[in-house]
Amino acid sequence: MDVDVIVIGSGQAGVPLAARLAGAGKRVILAERGAPGGTCINTGCTPTKTMIASARAAHVARNGRRLGVTAGKVQVDLAAIVERKNSIVAGWREAVMNRLKAGGERLTFIHGHARFTGDRRVEVNGEAHRAETVIVNVGARPIVPPIHGLDSIEWLDNHRLMDIRETPNHLLILGGGYVGCEFGQMFRRFGSEVTIVDAADHLMSREDPDISAQIEAVFEKEGIRLCLPTTAAAVSKSGNEVLVHPARGDQIRGSHLLVATGRRPNTDELGCEAAGIELDKHGFIVIDDQYRTSASGVYAVGDVTGEPQFTHVAWDDHRILFDLLLGRSKRGRSGRAYPYTAFTDPQLAGVGLTEREAKKQQISYEVTTLPYGSIARAIEVDETAGILKVLLDPKTEKVLGAAIVGAEAGELIHVFVALIQAGASARAIVDAQFVHPTFAEGVQSVVLNFARYAL
Ligand SMILES: Cc1cc2nc3c(=O)[nH]c(=O)nc-3n(C[C@H](O)[C@H](O)[C@H](O)COP(=O)(O)OP(=O)(O)OC[C@H]3O[C@@H](n4cnc5c(N)ncnc54)[C@H](O)[C@@H]3O)c2cc1C
């Protein structure tokens, strides 16, 4: 079938692009080989955060004593938690399908694996299609690391782990990034023993060590064992146990193994070579500032481009590309701030440069920190774990970067996101009034810690 646009993948950019382009009068095909809605809805953000809510409820119930409240024995029903998660995921999937149906006859949804066969030619389920414009939103999937023995044992990825109905006795996790950390704390709070193994010195090792250390302290207090830095050389099975064999040191034993060592792009079975789409050495699609690939008329958005792998990035890609395709704007993807949040408890959020990156790039900066324990709100609600850290450009007073570990960090970081995006001076925070008593007062207090703003 000949159409105006073919979208491959119904991720966080593909669905709104297909729906809005159809709404703008284009004839669109959207091809999806898996469940509609992509990673975020089905196996990423939505299910994890839904289950993390249950884990937090268990934690709060167990620890009410510190606030003078004692409840009965806390019981975790993982099957019920998984059912709740499934029903929320199903609701979002339905919402995606309804959005696509609203595209009417102009939008055709095809369930099947899509593959390029030539210049803007795509085959799905044996049928050939051609379009003026093709948008690739095929996302990424978990990396299978080259660890000896991994192919001979049963292991879990994020998808499979969220469908087990009985709490593991001892969950071993390879990978201390945000996925490993979120699952580690979740299952610890569900009642599992948890051990996290990572080759880096720290959890979430892109962060500055003082930021990671805050999460590590909380995890250790909750009884999560951290094996850092530990390189897993091999894995094996012994009876009902899974064994991780480090390059150095003793075997680590558990009942289940989660592998969360990163994600790779879904470009290996896409036929990129037939269409002349250039990939980088990791398989990500190379794009320019306006999402153009090396193949004329072919664009790529979301995780497959090698940009930071977050839903809000893919969604922002859709907004920018939509405007470009309709000639409504010439704005490209450069100049964006990329915030992120790990939904551990406390959360870890960041935007802009870390101190390590500023040093490496030889960018001059001033830095200051503030412990959460000095925020009135944090003391009142007994959520004192954490720290705020801000880097400032000494000349312009613009915020270069911010990192927050603490309660509601994922909300607070947006103060810095807006400031960075606007290119505004941190003085705006100094001059503003912040409501008392809120966690946001900590945002003002950390900035007031810079000598230039001292009271
Ligand atoms: C456990 C976990 C937790 C996460 N939590 C968060 C979070 O809290 N916040 C956040 O911002 N991000 C989170 N993410 C990341 C987020 O899910 C992704 O960045 C987001 O989904 C954007 O992906 P995308 O739109 O690029 O592609 P995806 O959502 O991955 O969609 C790509 C789609 O393309 C389909 N596809 C692939 N190849 C083909 C083909 N050849 N033919 C047809 N269809 C194809 C796939 O089936 C898939 O449905 C999380 C990820 C994981 C794994």
The ligand as a Tripos MOL2 file, in Angstrom:
@<TRIPOS>MOLECULE
LIG
   53    58     1     0     0
SMALL
NO_CHARGES

@<TRIPOS>ATOM
      1 C1         12.2530   -1.1370   33.5130 C.3       1 LIG1
      2 C2         12.2040    0.1870   32.8270 C.ar      1 LIG1
      3 C3         11.7460    1.2860   33.5100 C.ar      1 LIG1
      4 C4         11.6910    2.5220   32.8720 C.ar      1 LIG1
      5 N1         11.2610    3.5950   33.5900 N.ar      1 LIG1
      6 C5         11.2550    4.8140   33.0160 C.ar      1 LIG1
      7 C6         10.7930    5.9470   33.7490 C.ar      1 LIG1
      8 O1         10.4070    5.8450   34.9070 O.2       1 LIG1
      9 N2         10.7950    7.1410   33.1320 N.ar      1 LIG1
     10 C7         11.2110    7.2840   31.8270 C.ar      1 LIG1
     11 O2         11.1990    8.4010   31.3150 O.2       1 LIG1
     12 N3         11.6600    6.2240   31.1100 N.ar      1 LIG1
     13 C8         11.6640    5.0000   31.6660 C.ar      1 LIG1
     14 N4         12.0890    3.9220   30.9300 N.ar      1 LIG1
     15 C9         12.5270    4.1260   29.5230 C.3       1 LIG1
     16 C10        11.3240    4.2780   28.6070 C.3       1 LIG1
     17 O3         10.4680    3.1840   28.7410 O.3       1 LIG1
     18 C11        11.7480    4.4680   27.1410 C.3       1 LIG1
     19 O4         12.7390    5.4360   27.0660 O.3       1 LIG1
     20 C12        10.5180    4.8920   26.3600 C.3       1 LIG1
     21 O5          9.6080    3.8170   26.2750 O.3       1 LIG1
     22 C13        10.8130    5.4560   24.9730 C.3       1 LIG1
     23 O6         10.9910    4.4730   24.0700 O.3       1 LIG1
     24 P1         10.7170    4.6250   22.5110 P.3       1 LIG1
     25 O7          9.4980    5.4110   22.2300 O.co2     1 LIG1
     26 O8         11.9550    5.0660   21.8950 O.co2     1 LIG1
     27 O9         10.4520    3.1210   22.1120 O.3       1 LIG1
     28 P2          9.6450    1.9830   22.8230 P.3       1 LIG1
     29 O10         8.6880    2.4850   23.8250 O.co2     1 LIG1
     30 O11        10.6040    0.9540   23.2600 O.co2     1 LIG1
     31 O12         8.7640    1.4390   21.6170 O.3       1 LIG1
     32 C14         9.3280    0.8230   20.5050 C.3       1 LIG1
     33 C15         8.3090   -0.1080   19.9010 C.3       1 LIG1
     34 O13         8.7710   -0.5400   18.6540 O.3       1 LIG1
     35 C16         8.3960   -1.8920   18.4670 C.3       1 LIG1
     36 N5          9.2820   -2.4520   17.4430 N.ar      1 LIG1
     37 C17        10.6170   -2.6800   17.5320 C.ar      1 LIG1
     38 N6         11.1000   -3.1460   16.3620 N.ar      1 LIG1
     39 C18        10.0430   -3.2110   15.5290 C.ar      1 LIG1
     40 C19         9.8690   -3.6080   14.1760 C.ar      1 LIG1
     41 N7         10.9160   -3.9850   13.4380 N.pl3     1 LIG1
     42 N8          8.6330   -3.5880   13.6540 N.ar      1 LIG1
     43 C20         7.5580   -3.1760   14.3790 C.ar      1 LIG1
     44 N9          7.6600   -2.7840   15.6500 N.ar      1 LIG1
     45 C21         8.8860   -2.7930   16.2110 C.ar      1 LIG1
     46 C22         8.5670   -2.4950   19.8340 C.3       1 LIG1
     47 O14         7.7740   -3.6680   19.9730 O.3       1 LIG1
     48 C23         8.0870   -1.3640   20.7270 C.3       1 LIG1
     49 O15         6.7240   -1.4920   21.0430 O.3       1 LIG1
     50 C24        12.1180    2.6590   31.5180 C.ar      1 LIG1
     51 C25        12.5710    1.5370   30.8030 C.ar      1 LIG1
     52 C26        12.6080    0.3170   31.4520 C.ar      1 LIG1
     53 C27        13.0910   -0.8750   30.6830 C.3       1 LIG1
@<TRIPOS>BOND
     1     1     2 1
     2     2     3 ar
     3     2    52 ar
     4     3     4 ar
     5     4     5 ar
     6     4    50 ar
     7     5     6 ar
     8     6     7 ar
     9     6    13 1
    10     7     8 2
    11     7     9 ar
    12     9    10 ar
    13    10    11 2
    14    10    12 ar
    15    12    13 ar
    16    13    14 ar
    17    14    15 1
    18    14    50 ar
    19    15    16 1
    20    16    17 1
    21    16    18 1
    22    18    19 1
    23    18    20 1
    24    20    21 1
    25    20    22 1
    26    22    23 1
    27    23    24 1
    28    24    25 2
    29    24    26 1
    30    24    27 1
    31    27    28 1
    32    28    29 2
    33    28    30 1
    34    28    31 1
    35    31    32 1
    36    32    33 1
    37    33    34 1
    38    33    48 1
    39    34    35 1
    40    35    36 1
    41    35    46 1
    42    36    37 ar
    43    36    45 ar
    44    37    38 ar
    45    38    39 ar
    46    39    40 ar
    47    39    45 ar
    48    40    41 1
    49    40    42 ar
    50    42    43 ar
    51    43    44 ar
    52    44    45 ar
    53    46    47 1
    54    46    48 1
    55    48    49 1
    56    50    51 ar
    57    51    52 ar
    58    52    53 1
@<TRIPOS>SUBSTRUCTURE
     1 LIG1         1 GROUP 0 **** ****
